[in-house]
Amino acid sequence: MAHFPRRFAGILNRFFFVIERFAYRRSLLVISVSLVLAILSLWVTAQKLTFKTGRGDLVAKGLPYVEQYKNYREQFEDLEGMVVVVEGKNPADMAGFAEALAIKLQAQSHLFSQVVYKIDTHYFRSRFLLYLNQDELQSLTRKLVDHQGFLESVNGAPGLHTLLSSINAEISSGMVDSLLTDFLGGDDEEETADAGGLSLLIRLLEEMTQHLMGETGYRSPWQALFTGSGDSLREKGYMVSENDDLLFILVVPNEDETSFTGYKDAVALARQYIAETQKDFPDITVGLTGEEVISSDEMVTTQADVETASKIALTGVALLFIIAYRGVVKPLLAVFCLLLALCWTIGFTTLTIGHLNILSIVFTTILIGLGIDFGIHILERYKEERLKGNEILEALQKTVQGTGRGNFSGAITTAMAFGAMVLTDFIGIVELGWIAGWGILFCMVAMLLVLPALITLEEKWRKPHYAQEKTATPKQKQWVDKLFDHYYLIIGLCTVLVLIASVSLKDLRFDYNLLNLQAKGTEAVQYEMKILESAGRSAWSAAMLADSLEEVQQKELQLKALPTVARFESISVVIPEHQEENLLTIRKDLAPLLKELEVEPEDVAFSLKALNKTLKRIQFKLQGREEGGDPLDPVRVAGNRLRNFLEKSQKIEQGLAESRLENFSALLFTDYRDLMDELKANAEPRLVRLEEIPPKLRERYISKKGKYVIHIYPSVDIWDLDERRKYLNDLRSVDPNVTGTAVHMFESTRLMTEGYVKGGLYAMTAIVIYLFFMFR
């Protein structure tokens, strides 16, 4: 039978004898010092231990991609770390919710440094014609000329009845298709004229019906006439998805570094405010997501699960030990020693590392499961020695003689397995290995030194009686001996099992999707997927830095050709192409027409009777084209809206109906005058210049150091490893130094995977060498 080298075994035995003699003779001293160290460890931990909650804290500093990301974050805020996603059918409700929530969040500046949900569009309102191309400018000029009479009629006698009378007159002259086509877009072909053209009349009738029924919300129908896109949230500067289904509120939270959960307080308060505000907007749904939210939820879940797992593990270990040992006191003494070792470990961690991270926090459950083994071996062997009639000291010394070297080797090899992780590049694994490795050694020390001291005091006080061993008969050991007589069979069976298990390795894969780390049904994950599905983009993006606008535009030309890129954002989007050329066209062709758009300051008197008469005339003229065909045909839709309005107007008291529609007319033409003023302001637009762009918008794309950033969103599933790799390879073909959350996540998960694999190989190598030396 192989043993330790004799000389080394002798040294270890003498050392263990000295330890046990000291624990026996100085029991109170050993226990007192151990308790003091545990208390000091807890005190140091409470005073000094911090928590690293960011995924960036899990990787080694100085790595190129880490430095690139750090440089990027020092210059640009992570506005997508916390994203409030607002979903609803009524844009007014969505905007109202955003306004109300933003006010509450902005009031808590200690938790939220920035809240961005809307861009100030005032600067661009007098310049929006510069963003049109030459064809669109010429089309607008032509339409203003063609419909000059209509505009003069409405401008000269502003009011709801005048507007509908002018529409009726245009229908009579056969110009309904061209009249109702949007002024800043649309096709001149008849097929698309109706589709885009009747949008004004349809929108107008919808708003009239809503106000007739007492609804107070207002959505401008004029935008359908002049811009073709309606009174959209996007045009008002709100941050919305591509299809306008989702509105985003971007929040920059402040991290609490004294808490393991980091952004927990900020996330919790944001969710509280969302729930409170949502009560006033019951028709919308709201969720919170983003990298920091997902990370915070992960931390909260991890902390709660580790606490629960540690309690279950400790309770389970104690109960099983008590049942197996058939006693209560000594198993509890071993558990107490385990708790002492945990205290020493956390104190040692505070002094040597100073913090915990999402990986290293699990060390408690690891040590509970592994550390109790030493106590089991010692107590069982001690009980055996006492049953043989040995006194306390002799039993302790024979116990360590029989189990000391095994416990020592077990502790060393386990510590080496964890310690091998220190050789990897992934800091999260390095710190876990360091803590768990030393923790195992502390558990061994507690069981070899403190547990014997506790046993000594307990037995001197209780003076338990051990009956002489009567049950150690050959028959009871016979089945064990017979089993190990067939060692060839055992080795063969184990080899077969290893080979079978090895076959399954080909199907073993790493799961790189961080969303799968979350508990099922987590809100942040659900809304991350909703953004991906509805908005066609992920909250995780890449970023490229540039030194000039020209470099930005050059990189964007290359990005447009990449199939893995869905869209990108930069400051170039606010700089109109060919704006100098557009300015000349505006001054030459449009300015004279726009300057004539003068609207009378007072509305004409409102008459419900006259309004209904005009509407019935329009209804009569649409009837022939309303029959049959596609139910979604704009002419048919307009006829249905008109009939619906007339029917409802008959059911409401006429005085009330007239009052409501008069108020709507006032709203409508206040909005119309503002729009006319905006169009007139565009008659002499100033060029868009970078230095004049609103600060909030400029800060998002240009740093104080003068660096420009391009935010790049993937068209592929960022959580699929192969697609993510292709996306990043494509981006690196444009700029090798591309960074951003997507890049950081990819590189970090790659390092973590390599760290575990390398750590396992290092551990195996070290253990084999150690065992070969010790048991040669």
N, C-alpha and C positions, 0 to 999 in steps of 0.2 A: 504494500500500500504506500502510495507516494505521500511524503510529508514535506513540511518546510525544511529548508537546510537546517541541520541540527544547531549550528551556532546561532543562527537567527532565531530559531524556535526557542532556544534556551534564553536568549536575551528577552524575547517577548514574554515568556513564562515568568521570569524573574520580575519583569516590569509589572505584569498583571498581579503577581503576588503582592508586590509593594503597594499597588493601587488598592487592592482589596483590604490589606492590613490597615492602610491609612483610612479607608472608608469605614472600617469596623471601629478603629480606635478613636477617630475624630469625626464621628457621625454628625454631631450637631454643627461642627465647623463647616463640614462639606455642604450640608443642607443650607446653612445660613448664607454662606458665600454664593451658593447657587441661586438662592432666592434674591439676594441683593443684586447679583448680575442680571437676573431676569427683570427685576423692577427697574434697574438702571436702563436696561435695553428698551423697555416700554416707554420710559420717560424720554430717552433720546429719540425714539421713534416718533412720539407725539410732538416733539419740538422741531425735529429736523426733516423727517421723511416727507418727500414730495411725490407727486405722481406725474408721469409723462403720458399724456392721453393721446397725443397725435401719432399717426402712423409714421410720420417723418422721424419720430424719436426712436423708432425701432431699427433704424439703419445707421451705419457708421458715418460719422462726419468726415468730410474731405473727399468722399467719392464724387466724381465729376457730375453725375446727374443730380446729386444732392446739393452741391454747390450751385449748379445752374438753377435749380428750383428755389433755393434760398435767395439768390440774387433776384430772381423774378418776383418772389413774394415781398422782398424788401421794397420793391418799386411799385407793385400793383396789389391792391386789396383783393382778397378772395371773396368777391361778391356773390359767388354761388355756393359758399360753404353752408349757408342756411337759406332755403328757398321756400317761401309760402306760395302754394299753388292754389289759385282760386278758379273754380269751374262753375259756370252757370249759363243760362240762356239769355238773361237780361244784362246787357253791358252796363246799364246804369247801376244795377245792384252790385256787379263786380267792382266797378269803379268806386262806388260808395263804401263798400267793405274795405277796399284797399286804403282809401283815405282815412277811414275811422281807425283801422288797425295801425296804420303808420303813425298816427298821432300818439297812440298809446306806447308803441315801441320806442319812438323817439324821445319820449319823456323819461325812459329808463336808460340814460346814456352810460351808466356804469356797467350795464350788461350788453348794450348794443351800440357800437360805435358808429354804424352807418345803417340807414334804411333807405333803399332805392326802389321805387316802384313806378316812377314817372320821370320823364325827361322834360325839362323846360323847352317847349317848342316855340316860345315867343320869338326867339332870334331867327327862326326859319320861316315864320309865317309871312314875312315880307320878301321872302326869297324862294318860295316853293316853285315858281315858274322856271327858275334856273335848273331844276332837277328834271325837267321834261326834255325829250329829244326834239329835234327840229320838226319831225313829222307831227308830233303832238302839239307843238306851238302853232304850226300852220293850220292844223285842224281846229284848234281853239279859235284862232283868228277868223276862220271861215264861219264857224258856228255863231260867233258873236255878231258877225255881219248879217247872217241869214235870219237871226232871231232878234234883230234890233228892235223891231216893232213890239214883240212880246215883252221884252225887257222894259221898254219905254212905258208900256201900258201898266205893268206891275209897279215900276218905280214911281210913276206919276200918281197913282192912287193905291198905295199899299194896303192890303187887306186880304182876308181869305176869300171873300166873294170875288174880288177883282182877279185874283190869281186863277180861280176856277173858271171865271168868265173868259179869261185870256186863253186858258187851255181849251175851252169849248170852241172859241173862235178859231184856234189853230186846227182843231179837229175838223171844223167845218171847211177849212181851206185845204184839207188833205195833207196837213203837215204834222200830224200827230207823231208819226214815226221819227221824223228828223227832229222835231221839237223836243221830244222827251228823251232823246239820246244824250248821254252825259257829255258835258262840255269839255272835260279834260281827258277824253279817252273814248273808246267805243269804235265800232266799225261802221263805215258808211254803207255797207251792204244791207239790203232790206232784211235779210234773214236775221242779222244780229241787232238791227235797229229796234225791233219790237222787244227783243229780250232785254236789252239794256234800257230802252226808251221809256217803258211804262213804269220803271222803278220809282220815278218821282210821284206819279199819280197813285201808285199802289202804296208807297210809304206814307204819302199825305193822308190817304183814306184810313190807313191803319192808325195813324196818330190821332186823327179826328175822332175815330170810333172809341179809342181808349179814353180820350179826354171827355167825350160825350158820356161815357159810363162812369166818370168820376175819378179816373186814374190821373195822378199828377206828374208822373214821370214824363220826360220829354226827350225824344231822340230826333235830331235834326234830319228832315227829309231833303234839305237843300244840298247836302253833300252828294246825294245820289244824282242831283242835277249837274253839279259843277265838278265833282271829282270822280264820280262813278264808284266810289268805295263806301259810301254811306258815312254816317257820323261815327266812325269806328274808334275804338279805344286806341288803336295804333296811331291814328292821326292826332289824337289828343296827347300823345307822348307816353301812354302806358306801355309797360313791357309785357308783350303778349306772345303767344305761340304763333307759328306760321299760319295756322287756320283760324286764329283769333278765338279758339275755344278755351284757352287757358290764359289767365293773367298771373304774372309772377311778381312777387315782392321779394327783393334780394336784401338779405340782412347780414351784417358783419357782427358776429357775437364776440364778446370779450371772454377769454378763457380764465378760469379759476385754477391756477396751478397748484393750489393747496388741496384740491379735491381730485380723487381718482377719476371722477366722471367729467372733469374739465368744463364742458359747456352745459352741464346738467341744469344749472339754475336758469341759464338763458333759454335753453330749449323748453324747460318746464313753464317758465313765464310766458314765452311765446305761445305755447299751446293753450295756456290759461286765457290769454287775451284773445286768441282765435275763437275759443269756445264762447267767451263772453260776447264778442262782437258778432259772431254768427247768429246769435239770437235775434238780432235786428235785421238779419238778411236770411230768412229761412229757406229761400229758394236756391241757395248756392251751396256747393260743397267745397270744403277747404282742407288742405293737408299740408304737412311740413316735411320737407326732405332736404337733401344736400349732403355733401361730404361730412360736414361737422355734425349734422343731425344723426346721420347713420352711425358715425363714430361714437357720438354721445350715447345713443341707444345701445350700441354695442358695449360700451363701458358700463352703463347702468346694469344691463343684463348680466355682464360678466361678473361685476361686483356682487350682485344679488345671488347669482348662481354659485360663485366661489364660497360665499358665506354659507349658503344652504348646504353645498356639497361638503364643506369642512365640518359642519355640525353633524351631518348624517354620517360622515366617515368616522368622526371621533366617537359618536354614540355607538355606531355599528361595531367599531373595533373594540370598544370597551365591553359591550354586551357579549360579543363572540368570545372574547378573551375570558370573561367571567364564566361563561357556559363551559368552554373547553377546559379551563383550569379547575373548575368546580370550587371556586372560591371568589370572594369579592374584594377583599382588602388589597392583596398583592397585585392583581390586575389593575386596580385603580391607582396604586403607587406607580406602576409602569406608565399608565396614561398621564399621571402627573409629571413624570420625568419627560415624557414626550412634549408636554406643554412647555416645560422649562426650555427644552431644546428649540422649540418654535420661537420662544421669546428671545433667546440668544441669537437665533438666526436673523430675526427681523432687526434686532439691534445692530448686528454685524453688517447687515445690508445697508442700514442707514449710514453707518460710519464709512463703509467702503464704496458704496455706489451713490447713496443719497436719495434714491427714488425707486419706484416700482413702475412697470408698464403693463400693458394688457396681457402679455405673455408671462411675465415673471410673477404676477399676482397669484398664479395658481400653485405656487410652491408649497402652500400649506397643505393642500390635499395630497400632493406628492409625498411630503415628509410624513404625514399621518399614516399613509399606507406602507411606506418603506421603513420608517423609523421605528415602528412598534416591533418589527421583526427581532431586533436585538434583545428587547425586553422579553419576548416570548421564549427565545432560546435560553436566556439566563434564568428565568423563573422556573421553567420546566426542569432544567438541569439541577437547579438549587433544590427543588422539591425532591428530586430523585436522590440527591446526596443526603438530604435530611432524613429521608425515609430509611436510608442505610444506617442511620444512627450517628452521623457526623454532627459535631457542634457547629455553631453559626460560622465562625471564622474558617474552620476547616472546610465546611460545605461551600463557602464562598470561594475559597482558593481552588478547590477541586472543580468548582463550576467554571471558573475562568480558564483553568487548565484544560478543561474539555471543550469549552465553547469560545474562549477568548480569541484564539487564532482564526477560527472560522468567522466569528463576528468581525474581527479586524479585516480579514480578506474581503468579506462581503461589503464592508463599509468602504474600503479602499477602491475596490472594483466599481462599485456603484458611483462613488464620488468621481472616479476617473471617467466614467461614462458621461456624467454631466459635465465634468470639467473639460472634456474634449470639445464641447460646444463653444468654449472660449476662443478656440482657434478659427472660428468662422467669421465672416464679415457682417453678419446680420446681428445687430446689437441686441435686439429683443431676445434672440436665442443665447447670445453670449451672457447676458445678465441672468437669464433663467438658469443656465448651466452653472454660473458662479454661485448663485444663491443656493440652488439645490445641492450642489457638490459639497459646499461647506456645511449646509444644513444636515446632510447625512452624517458627516463627521461629528457634529454637535450632538446628534441623536445617539451615536455610539458612545461618546464621552458621558452623556447623561445616564445611559443604561449601565455602563461599566463602573461609574464612580458614584453617582447620586443614588441610583436604585439600590445598590448594596448598602449604602448608608441608611436609607429609609427602611430597608428590610431589617437591618440591625436594630434600629430603634423600635420598630414595630414588634419584633420578636422578643426583645428585652422587656418590653412593656406588657405584651399579651401573653408571653410564654406559651406558645402553642405546643400541643403534643403531637408528635409525628409517630404513628404506629409503625412498627417494623415492617419492612416490605415483605408481603406474603404472596404477592400476585405475579411476581416475575418468574413465571414458569416457562420451561422450554416450549410447552405446547402453544402458549400465547405468542411466541416469537417464531413458531415453526413456519407459518404461512409466509412471513416476511423473508425468512431464510430461503425457502423454496422458490420464492419469486425471483430473488437475486441469483439463485443458482442458474437460472436461464438467461444469463446476461447476453449471450449471442442473439437470442430471440428478441430481447428488449432493444438491443442496438439495431437489429434489423427492422423491427417495427417502427422505431423512431426515424430511421433513415427513409423508409417508405413514406411516412407521414410528411417528412421534410420535402421529399421529391414531389409529392402531390400538392403540397402548399406552394412549392416553387412554380408549378405550372400556372397557378392563378395570378402570378405576378405580372404576366403579360397583359392582363386586363386591369391592372391597378393604375389609376390615374390621379393626378393632383387636381383638386377642384380650385380653379383660380377665381371663381366668382365670389367676390367678397359679400355679395348680397345673401349668399347661402349661409353665411356665418350668423345671420340675424335670425331671431325667433320668427316662426311662421306668422304671417298676418301683420307684421310690423308696418306701421303707417308710412314710415320714411321709405321703405322698400317699395311699397305699393305705388307711391306717388313718383318715385324714381322711374318705375316701369311705365306709369301713365305719361310722364314727360317724354319718354323714349317712344311710346306708341303714338301719342297725339301730336306732339311737337316735332317728331322726327329728329330728336337730338337728345343727348344725355347731359346730365348736370356735370359729368366728368368730361373735361375738354383738354386739348393741348394748347400750347402757346408758343409763338415765335416772336423773338425780339428783333427789332430793326433800328437802324440809326437815323433813318430819314423816311419821309413820305414816299420818295421815289423807290426806296428799297422795299417798302411795304407793298406798293403797287406791283413791283416786279415779282415778289413772292406770291402775291395773290393770283397773278396770271398762271403761275405754275400750279398753285393749289386747285384752280378751277379744273385742271385736267386730271386730277386724282379721283378715281372712282370711290375711294374710301372716305372722301370728305363730303359731308352733307352741305355744310355752309361754314362761312367764317365771318368774323366781325372785326372791324378795325376803324380807325379814324377816317380812312379813305371813303367810307360809305357816306360821310356827311360833306364831302367835297364833290360838288357836281362835276361830271365830265363835260368838257366843252362849255364851261359857264361863260367864258368871254364871248364865244360865238352866240350863245343863247341871249346874252345881254343885248347884243346888237339887234337881234331879231325882235326882242321885246320892245326895245326903244323905237324901232322902225315901224313895226306892224301892229303890235298889241297896245302900246301905251296910249295912242290917240283914242282907241275904243274903250279902254279901261277907265280913262279919266272922265268919260261921259256917264259912267254908272252912278248917277246921283239919285238917291232915294229920298222922297219927301219925308220930312221928320214926323208927320202925324199920320196915323192910319185913318182910312175912311170909316164911316159909321158902319157898324155890323148889323146885318139883317138875316135872321135865320130863314125867314120866308123866302127871301131872294136867293139865299144860298141853296135851299132845297130845290127851287125852281131850276137853277142852273145845273145842279147835279142830275136832275131828271132828264134834262136835255142831253147831257153827256151820256147817261145811261141809254137813252134812245139811240144815239149815234154808234154806241159800241155793240148794240144787240146783234146786228147782222154778223159781226165777226166773232161773237162770243159763243155761238152755237157749235157743238161738236168739237172734234179735234182733241188735242192733248189737254187734260185737266190742269196741267202746269203751265199752259200757254199764257204768257203775260196778259194778253187781251182778256182772256177768260178769267184770270185771277183778278184783274182790275174790275171787271163787271161784277164778280162775286163780292168783292170788297165794297163796291158801291151799293149793291142791293142790301148787303148786311147793314151798312150805315143807315140807309133810308128806313129800313124796317125798325131798327132800334130807336131812331129819332122819333118815330111815331108813338113809341111806348113810354117815352119820358115826358114829363111835364114841360111844356114849351118854354116857359120862363126859365126853368133850370137849365134846359138844353141850350138856350140862347146864351145864358150867362157863362156856361162852361166853354162853349165854342168861341165866345168872344175873348175869353181869357187865353184860349189856345191861339187864336189869331194874333193876339198881342205878343205872345211868346214866339210865334212863328216869324213875325216880321222884325222883332228885335234881333233874332238870330240872323235873319236875312240881311239886315243893315250891317251887322258885324261882318258878314261874309262879303258883302259888297265893298266895305271899307278895306278888307283884307285884299281883295282883288285889285282895288285901286292902289293900295300900297305896293303891289307888285309891278306897277307901271314903271317905277324907277328903282329896281332892286339894286342893292349893293352886293358886290361879290362876297362869297363865303370865304372867310380867312381863318386859318387855324388859331391865330391868337385871339380871335373874337368869339370862338365857340364857347358855349356855357361851361363853366369850370367843372361841374359834376361829370359832364360828358367827356370833357378833355382829360380829366384825371383817370377815367376808365381806360383810355387808350394811349395816353402820353404821360410818362412819369416826370417827376421833377428833375430828373437827370437828363431828360430829353430823349429817353428811349421810347420807341413805339412798340406796341404789342398787337399781335393778330391772334384772336381767340378762334380756335378751329374745332368744329364739332363733327364727330364721326357719322358716317352713313351706315356703318356696320354695328353689330352687337359688340359693345365694348367689353362685355363680360365673357365673350368667347375668345379663348386664348389665341387661336389661329387668326381670327379676324382682327383681334387687337394687335397682334404682331405685324400683320400686313399693313394695318393703318399706320403704325409707328414707323415701319420701314419706308412707307410712302412719304411720310412727313420728313424723315431723315434724308431722303433723297433731295429734298428742297433745302433743308437746314439741319445739319448734323447735331446742332445744339438745341433742338426743339425741346421744350419742357412743358410744364403744366401738370395738373392732377392726374391725367391719364398716363403720362410718361412716368411720373413718380410712382403711381400704383403698380404699373407693369414691372418696373425695375425692382421695386421693393418685394413684390411677390416672387419674382425670379430669385432674388437673393435669399429669401426665406426658404424657398424650396431647396436651393443649393446648400444652404446652411444646415438644414436637417439631414440631408444626404451625406454631406461631408462630415458633420458631427458624428453620425452613426459609424462611418468608416473609421474616423479617428479613434472613436471609443473602442470599437472592436479590436483595432490594432494594439492600442495601449493595454487593453485587458488581456489579450493573448500573450503579449510580452511579459506582463506582470505575473500571470499564472504560470507561464513556462519557467520563470525565474524562481517563483516561490514553491512550486510543486514538482520541480525537476527530479 
